[in-house]
Every structure is written in C-alpha cells, then in structure tokens.
Amino acid sequence: MDYTDNGSFRFYEEQVAPLIRREFPEFEGRIAVGLAGEGSDCFGYDDYMSRDHDFGTGVCLWIPDEDMNSYGKALAAAYNDLIDRQPGNNLTERLRERRCVMTVSGFYSKILGTDIDAKQPELSKEQWMALDHSCLATAVNGAVFRDDLGVFTAFRNMLLNYYPDRIWKIRIVEELHKFSMALQVNYARCMSRGDLVAARLCHMHGIEAAMQLFFLMKREYPPYYKWTHRRLSELDEDGYFSKWVKELSECGLDTEAWEGKTYSGKFVNLSDRVILLTERLAERIANKMQEYGLIDNVDPYLEKHVDEIIRGMES
C-alpha cells in the first residue's frame, strides 16, 4: 500500500507536522511519526465493513523513553486536542490508545508482549522463543513517515531481518509436526472412528499449520489470523498453494470415503479430498524445504523431516 496517498499521511503532513513544528520546534527531530501496529488500516486491509469499529484518522507518535516526562505529556495533550477538533472523528478509547504519543520501547513492548529496550535493537533467544509469533507482523506493518533519530526504525529493521536461523528452524519443526499430526495422521484416525468433531479440529489445525509453513518458507511474518490467507494469496506466485488451502477449507467431511476402511498408517486415502489436498500441500512444502537445504529428500510425509532438521541444528 502506498501510504503517501493515505488519509493518515495527509493528516500528518497537513496538521500534525505543523503542530509539532509550531509548538515543539526544539523536539521536532526527536519525534518519529507513522502508522503501524494494531488495526486493519496498518495492513492496508481496511474496507467498508472494517470501518464499523475502531476507525478514524490518526497517527502514531513515537518518542525516546527518556522524553516522555520532558515534553511527551504536553505533546500528547496537544495531539489529543487536535484529534478532538477533527470533524466527525470520534475515535474510540481503544483506537486512541493505538494512535497516540508513546515511547518507542512502550510500542514494541506492548505489541511483542515482552519488555523491550528499543535502544538495543535485538531480542534474546529467550525473548524470540517466548513470542506469540502472530505479533511480529503487527510490529513491522504500516509505514514510518519520519524518524530522524532512527531508533524506531532500527528496531523495526532488526525484526524485518526475520528470525535468527536457529529460531526459524525451530518454528519450522513445530509447524511440520502440527501439520503432519493433524492432517497426515490424526485426521485419518478420527474419520476411521467416525469422530467427526475431532476430525474437523484436525482439519482446521492442519490448515493453520500449512499457512504458517508457507510464511516460514517465504521468510515473512503472517498477519492476524483473519488476514492470513489474504496475505498468503498476495505472496503465492503461481497461486496453487493459496488455491489448495482455500479448497481444503471448503471441504466437507466425506464419511462415504471412509466406509469400510480400517485405519492404517501405511494407507493414504486419496478418495477423501481432504487427504488429497493435504498431500499436494505437503509436496509443495517438502520441495521448498529442499530448496533451502533443510532436507535431503522430498518425502511428503512431513513428520519424517523433523529429526533431520533438528540434527542439522545440532551439527
């Protein structure tokens, strides 16, 4: 999305920047401004339906941690007054908390759910491992309109450089196991038993893991779950992976395909379209992992590759 043609960018250029220049000229170079964080507008995914809640013109103003007491509170009061004077801009309390004056460390700490010192653009291994990983796309979305000090952008760029190699491989192993257990093992077991509720849960968990693996192979963070397939479709060059995920999500539970079938780990019931699409997705994932040098062969039973990747991490 081109944020230079966005209402929030125009609001910054036409009203917020002049306010800062007029009332806080000595601090102008210390105030980073942009639109990032929580909200569909930060992903460029706003539409008429998403504007029924938490919608309105505003920007984020990020200042160094040590500046909040010296001028931050006065800046916040002036900015809030500016917002209140916008015609029809009745921001909810939640949106006011997202589009406001905040410290750089406070922004990243809230989004990532861990204490951040933004002056040190790094995360420890323990912090990476503790992350609720869906937050990372939220931390690096949107756009930065101005950042003279570069503190906000330095931390943002560290995150955009993606997971450290070991953390990346750990995430791949986790999602491989989830995908394989959900769709390549437990789904068939549940259908063989006639346990349709459990089979549907396997179905959904497997779809989620497939999409997570796609993003891990693309080395990009997936957005909030309701936008995951949309972003996947944007990144999927030939369109097959996103198409198969969509078809898989639309599959019903085909009980007829399992009539008279006894579960066997060696039997792949391709007469069930859920299984057929699962194997297509697994083949794509295995091929991509081989391209990255993570695995030696492209066996589509993905659980087989878990130990191989772990051994590669230990060597």
N, C-alpha and C positions, 0 to 999 in steps of 0.2 A: 504493500500500500504506500502511495506517495503522501506522506504526512504534511508536505508543504501545501497540499490542497485540502487540508483537514480543518474543520471549524475550530478545533482546539489550537492549531498552529496559528490561525488568523487571530484568534483571541489573544494568544501570547504576543504576536507581533504588534497588534493594534492597541492592546490595552495593558497587558501585564508588563511587557518590556518598558513602555513609557512610565508606568507606575514605579518600577524599580529604579529607573534612571532618574526620576524626579524626586522620589522620597528616600532612596537608599543608594545614592550615587557612589559612595565610598565602598559599598559592598557588592556592587554590580558584578564584578569579576569573580566573586566567590559563590554566586548563586547559579546552580545548574538547573535547567528547566527542560521539561519534556512531557511525554505522555507514555507511561509504562506501568505495568503491574496488573492488578486485577481488573477485569471488565472486558467485554467483547470488543469495545472500541479500541482497546490496546492491541488486539489481534487483527483489527481491521475487519471484524466479522459482524459489525452492527447491521441490523436490518430493522424493518418497521416493528417486528414482533419483540425484538430485544429492547425496544425503547419504551416498554410499558413499566420499566422499573430501573432505578439507579442510572438514569440517563440525564445528561446535561453537559453544557460546555464547561471545561475546566482544564487545568494543567497541574503537573506535579512540580514543586519547587524543592530541590534537594540542596541542603547546606551542610558544611562540615559540622561534625558533632559539637565542637567547641564553640560554634557560633550561635547556638540556639539561645543562650542567655543574653548575649550581647545585642543582637538585633533580630533574632529569629522570631521571637514572640511578637515584636512590633510588625515585622513583615507579615506574619500570619494574620494579625488583626487587619492590616491594610488590604491584604489579598481577600480575606473573607468579606470585608466591606465592599470590595469591587464585585465579588460574586453576587452579593445581595442586591446590588444595583443593576444586575443584568435582567432585562425584561423577560419574564416567564421562565427564568432559570431557577426553578425550585428544587435544588439539589437535596436528595435525602441525606440523612445523617451518615449513612454508610458511604455514600459517594463523596461526601465532604471529607471523610477520613482517607479516601483514596486520592483525591485531587486537592492537595493542601501543601503547606510548608512542613517538611520533615527532614530529619537528618539522613545523610547517606547511609550510615550504619543502621539506623532505625528502619529504613525502607527495606534493605536486604535482610535484616534480621526477621522482620515480620513475614516477608514473602517466603524465605527459606526455612523459617521455624527453628533457627539456631542463632546464638549470639554471634554477631559479625562485627569485626573491627575493619571497616572499609579502607582504612589507610594501609592495611596489609592485604593486597589483592590475592588471597589464597584461601583455600579450605584445607583443613587437616583430613587425613584418611578417615578418621572417626566421624568428622562432620559430613563428608561425602556419603559414608555408609549409613548415617542416621537420617539422611534427607528423605522426605516424602517426594519422590523424584518428579511427580507431576508439577511441582512448584517451579522447576527450573525454567520452563518455557515462559512462565509468568514473570520471572525475574529478568528476562532478556528480551521481552517483546517490545512493541511500540517503537518510539524514536526519542532521541535526545536532541533538543533544539539548540541548546547552548551548554557548554561545560568548560569554562576557561581553566579551572584548576585541574580538571581531568581525573579527579578522584572517583566520581561516579562511573565514568566511562572505563577506567582502568579495571575496576571490579567487574563491570559488565563484560568486558573483553575477556577476562580470565574465565568467566563462566561460558562465554561463547566458544572458547577454545575446546570445550567439551570435556567429558570425563577423563581423568588420568587413565592410562592404559589398563592398569590392573582393575580399577573400578568398572571400567567399560566391560571387561571380560567377566567380572563377577555378575554384572547386570545381565549380560547375555546368558550366562549359565542359569541364572534364576528364571529367566523367561523361557528358555528352552525347556527346562524341567516343567514349568507350569503348562506350557503348550502341549508337550508330549503326554504328561499325565492326564490332562483334561480331555484332549481330543483324540489322542492316539492309544489311550489305554482305558481310562475310566468311562468315557462316553460309551464305548462298545460294551463294557461290563454292565453299565446301567441299562442300556437298551436290551441286552440279553435277558436281564432280570425283569424287564418291564417297569423299571423305576424311572418314570418319565420326568418327575420333578428333578431328581438328581442328574438325569441326562441333560436336561435343559440348563442346569447350573454349569455342568461341564462344558456345554456348548458355548455359553456366554464367557466363561473364564478363558476358554481357548481362543475365542475371537479377540479378547483383550490382549492376551499374550502374543498373538500373531501380530497385532498392530504395534505393540511395544518392540517386538523384534525387528519389524520394518524400520522403525525410527532409530533403533540401535545400529542397524546396518547403514542407515543414511547419516549417522552421527549428527542427529538433530533431536532436540528435546520435543516430545509430543505435548500439545496443549491440553487444557482441561478436557475431561473425557467426552463431553458432548461435541467438541470440535475436532476430536482426534481423527475420525475418518475423513472429515473435510480437508484437514491439512495433509493427511496421507494421500488423498486423491490429487492434491496440488503437486506433491513431490514424486508421484508414481509416473515415471516417464512413458512407459508403454501402456499403462492403465490396467494391466492384468491383475496385479496384487489387490488393488483397491476394488476392482470388479468382483474378484472371488470373495473378498471379505464381505462385500455387500450381499452377494448371493448367499453366502454362508449364514449371514444374519437373518436372511429371509426364509431359510429352510425350516420347514416344519419337522416334527419328529415322525419319521416314517416307520411306524410299527410293523407294517407289512414286510418291510425289508429284513426284519429280524424274526419273522415267524419260522419256527422250526430250527433256528440257529442256536447252537451251543457255543458259548464264548471260548475262544482260543486265542492266545497271544500271537499265534502264527497266522491267524486268518484276518485278512483285511477286507471287510465287507463293502466293496465298492458299489454295490447296488443301493446302498444308503448314500444319498448325495452329500450329506454332512461329511462322511468319510472320504468321498471322492474329492471334495473341495479342500478338506484338511490335507490330503496328500499332495495336492497341487501347491498349496501354500508352503508345505514343508519342503518340497523340492526347491522352490524359489529361495527359501531361507538357507538351505544347505548350500546351494550354488553360491550365494552371496558370501557365506562364511568361508567357503573355499577360496574365493577371490581375495579375501582379506588374509589368507594364510592361517586361518584359525583351525582348520580341519584338513585332513589328508584326502578324504573321500566324501562323496555327496549322498551317503545313505540317508533317505528321507525320514528314517525313524530317529528323531532328533535327540532322544534321550541317550543314544549311543555316543553322542559327541560331547556330552557333559564332562566325563572324566578326561577326555582328550584335551579339552580346553583348560581344565584345571591343571593337568600335568604341564601344559605349556606355560602356565603362570608360575609354576614352581621351578621350572628349569632355568 
